[in-house]
Amino acid sequence: MTTTANITEIAKWDPVLTERVMGIIRPLLKRYFRSEVRGLDNVPNGGALVVSNHSGGQMAPDVPIFAVDWYAERGYDRPIYTLSHDMIMVGPIGDFLRRIGFVRANHENAASALRSSGIVVVFPGGDYDAYRPTSTQNVIDFGGRTGYVRAAIEAGVPIVPMVSVGGQETQLFLTRGTSLAKRLGPIARLACAKILPITVGFPFGVSLFVLPPNIPLPSKIVTRVLEPINVRKKFGKNPDIAEVDAHVREVMQAGLDAFAAKRRFPVLG
């Protein structure tokens, strides 16, 4: 059931502020990452759950790259809502993020946004995916998370797979650090961290999680929106969550493999 609090959070989206922010970040993304988004016509009318791989570590640029091209082509009549971790949705920063379409990642917010005919972007793998090692940078891995499937089924909206390449080339990702997080036990739990990734970047070299904070390399990032998946049409009235998830990941892996095969050089694209 949708609560008043959730409706209020969704309603905080401010198209005027969003347009101003897009105007500022668009030239930065286009020049620094030479970003491209292809296949926007695959996003259907009405509510849609865009499911994407997540790349780039703590400074993952997936959302702004998708948003600047979407709003440039389609205008500001239909908002993009991004399901986000509670940790960043606090204080003045949280208030600002809500105004440009970020909402806390929970079932109620997802349902409210989807039923309002908005586009909801979700990264099922979260930080686990964003910090995947460079050796597996072109592997779709949600870490076993399937909640997005249930959200799409209950809202009666299609799942729109989206894949990107280049974001995982902005640093050298050595390990997620899951074993290290387990060994630290209470210390890691205090920081709400299930991973403690180790990366190598510029200008500080080795970084543990976010310290010291390295600057992303100017890797060319290209994103493709794939064809929507009508879950009930393909899997029947009572779809199996695991089966749907496996199919979505299979479709995304095939799309990512084809995309990655055309990439000639790391960073340069």
C-alpha positions in Angstrom: 0.0 0.0 0.0 1.3 3.5 -1.0 1.7 5.8 2.0 1.4 9.6 2.1 5.1 9.8 3.0 6.1 7.9 -0.1 3.8 10.0 -2.3 5.5 13.1 -0.8 9.0 11.8 -1.6 8.1 11.1 -5.2 6.4 14.5 -5.5 9.5 16.3 -4.6 10.9 16.0 -8.1 11.5 19.5 -9.4 11.7 19.7 -13.2 13.0 23.2 -13.2 16.0 22.4 -11.0 16.5 19.1 -12.8 16.8 21.0 -16.1 19.3 23.4 -14.6 21.4 20.5 -13.3 21.3 18.7 -16.6 22.5 21.9 -18.4 25.5 22.0 -16.1 26.5 18.3 -16.2 25.7 17.5 -19.8 28.8 19.3 -21.3 31.0 17.8 -18.6 29.8 14.2 -19.3 30.0 14.7 -23.1 33.5 16.1 -23.0 35.1 14.1 -20.2 33.5 10.7 -20.8 32.4 11.3 -24.4 29.2 9.6 -23.3 26.6 8.1 -25.6 23.2 6.6 -24.9 21.6 4.4 -27.6 18.2 2.8 -27.9 16.1 5.4 -26.0 13.2 4.4 -28.3 13.1 1.1 -26.4 11.7 2.8 -23.3 7.9 2.3 -23.6 5.2 4.8 -22.6 3.9 4.5 -19.0 5.8 3.2 -16.0 8.9 1.3 -16.8 11.6 -0.3 -14.7 15.0 0.3 -16.2 17.4 -2.4 -14.9 21.1 -1.7 -15.5 24.6 -2.9 -14.6 26.4 -0.4 -12.3 30.0 0.7 -13.1 32.6 3.1 -11.8 32.8 2.5 -8.1 31.8 5.2 -5.7 31.7 7.8 -8.5 29.6 5.8 -10.9 28.2 8.1 -13.6 25.5 5.7 -15.0 22.5 7.8 -13.9 23.6 11.2 -15.1 24.8 9.8 -18.4 21.3 8.2 -19.0 19.4 11.2 -17.7 21.1 13.9 -19.7 20.3 12.1 -23.0 16.8 11.2 -21.9 15.8 14.7 -21.0 17.6 16.2 -24.0 15.5 14.0 -26.3 12.2 13.7 -24.4 12.0 16.8 -22.3 10.9 17.1 -18.7 7.3 15.9 -18.7 8.3 12.4 -17.6 10.7 12.1 -14.7 13.5 9.6 -14.1 13.5 8.3 -10.5 16.6 6.5 -9.3 16.4 4.1 -6.3 19.2 5.0 -4.0 20.8 3.9 -0.8 19.5 5.5 2.4 23.0 6.6 3.4 23.1 9.3 0.8 19.4 10.4 1.2 20.0 12.4 4.4 20.3 16.1 5.3 20.6 18.9 2.7 22.2 16.5 0.2 19.3 14.1 0.4 16.8 17.0 -0.1 18.7 18.1 -3.2 18.8 14.6 -4.6 15.1 14.1 -4.1 14.5 17.3 -6.1 16.4 15.8 -9.1 14.7 12.4 -9.0 16.6 10.3 -6.5 14.5 8.4 -3.9 15.2 5.9 -1.2 15.4 2.4 -2.5 12.3 0.7 -1.0 9.3 -1.2 -2.3 6.9 1.7 -1.6 8.9 4.3 -3.4 9.4 2.0 -6.4 5.7 1.2 -6.6 4.7 4.9 -6.3 7.0 6.0 -9.0 6.1 3.2 -11.4 2.4 3.8 -11.0 2.9 7.5 -11.7 4.1 6.5 -15.2 7.6 7.5 -14.3 10.8 5.8 -15.3 12.5 4.0 -12.4 16.2 3.2 -12.7 17.5 0.4 -10.5 20.9 -1.1 -10.2 20.2 -4.5 -8.5 23.9 -5.2 -7.9 24.5 -1.9 -6.1 28.0 -1.3 -4.8 28.7 -5.1 -5.2 28.3 -4.6 -9.0 29.9 -1.1 -9.2 33.1 -2.5 -7.6 33.4 -5.7 -9.6 37.0 -6.5 -10.5 38.4 -5.3 -13.8 39.0 -9.0 -14.7 35.2 -9.4 -14.8 34.2 -6.0 -15.9 32.0 -7.2 -18.6 30.1 -9.7 -16.5 26.5 -9.1 -15.3 26.4 -9.8 -11.6 23.6 -8.7 -9.3 24.9 -10.6 -6.3 21.8 -12.8 -6.2 19.4 -9.8 -5.7 16.0 -10.3 -7.4 13.8 -7.7 -5.7 13.5 -5.7 -8.9 11.6 -8.5 -10.6 8.9 -8.5 -7.9 8.6 -4.7 -8.1 8.0 -4.9 -11.9 5.4 -7.7 -11.5 3.5 -6.0 -8.7 3.4 -2.7 -10.6 2.5 -4.4 -13.9 5.2 -2.7 -15.8 7.9 -4.0 -18.3 11.5 -4.5 -17.3 13.8 -2.5 -19.6 17.3 -3.9 -19.6 20.2 -1.4 -20.0 23.9 -2.1 -20.3 27.0 0.1 -20.4 30.7 -0.3 -21.1 33.6 2.0 -20.1 32.6 2.9 -16.6 34.7 0.0 -15.1 37.8 1.4 -16.9 37.8 4.6 -14.9 40.0 2.9 -12.3 41.7 -0.5 -11.9 39.4 -2.5 -9.7 41.5 -5.2 -7.9 38.9 -6.8 -5.5 35.6 -6.2 -3.9 37.1 -7.0 -0.6 34.2 -9.2 0.7 36.6 -11.4 2.7 38.2 -8.3 4.2 34.8 -7.0 5.3 33.9 -10.3 6.9 37.2 -10.4 8.8 36.7 -6.8 10.1 33.2 -7.9 11.4 31.7 -5.3 13.7 33.8 -2.5 12.2 32.5 -3.1 8.7 28.9 -3.5 10.0 29.2 -0.2 11.8 29.9 1.4 8.4 27.1 -0.6 6.8 29.8 -2.1 4.5 29.6 -5.7 3.1 32.5 -5.0 0.8 35.8 -3.1 1.3 37.1 -2.8 -2.3 40.7 -2.1 -3.3 41.2 0.0 -6.4 44.1 1.8 -8.1 43.7 5.2 -9.7 44.9 8.7 -10.2 46.4 10.6 -8.5 46.8 8.7 -5.2 47.3 5.1 -6.5 45.9 2.5 -4.1 42.6 3.3 -2.5 40.6 1.3 0.1 36.9 1.8 -0.7 36.8 5.6 -1.1 40.0 6.7 0.7 41.9 8.4 -0.7 39.4 9.4 -3.4 40.9 9.0 -6.8 39.7 10.9 -9.9 38.0 8.7 -12.6 40.0 8.3 -15.8 38.3 9.9 -18.8 37.0 6.6 -20.2 34.5 6.7 -23.1 31.2 5.4 -21.7 28.5 4.1 -24.0 25.1 2.9 -22.8 22.5 0.9 -24.7 18.8 0.5 -23.8 17.7 -3.0 -24.8 14.2 -4.1 -25.8 11.6 -4.2 -23.0 10.5 -7.5 -21.4 6.8 -7.9 -20.7 7.1 -10.3 -17.8 3.5 -11.6 -17.7 3.3 -12.0 -21.4 6.5 -14.0 -21.5 6.3 -15.9 -18.3 2.5 -16.2 -17.6 0.3 -14.9 -14.8 2.4 -16.4 -12.0 6.0 -15.9 -13.1 8.8 -17.5 -11.2 11.1 -14.8 -9.8 14.3 -16.7 -10.3 13.4 -17.6 -13.8 12.6 -14.0 -14.8 15.8 -12.8 -13.1 17.9 -15.4 -15.0 16.3 -14.4 -18.3 16.9 -10.7 -17.6 20.6 -11.3 -16.8 21.0 -13.5 -19.9 19.6 -10.8 -22.1 21.8 -8.2 -20.5 24.9 -10.4 -20.7 24.3 -11.0 -24.4 23.9 -7.3 -25.0 27.0 -6.5 -23.0 29.1 -9.1 -24.8 28.1 -7.7 -28.2 28.8 -4.2 -27.0 32.2 -5.0 -25.4 33.3 -6.9 -28.5 33.2 -3.7 -30.5 35.3 -1.8 -28.0 38.8 -1.4 -29.5 40.9 0.1 -26.7 40.4 0.5 -22.9 39.6 4.1 -21.9 39.8 5.3 -25.4 36.8 3.3 -26.6 
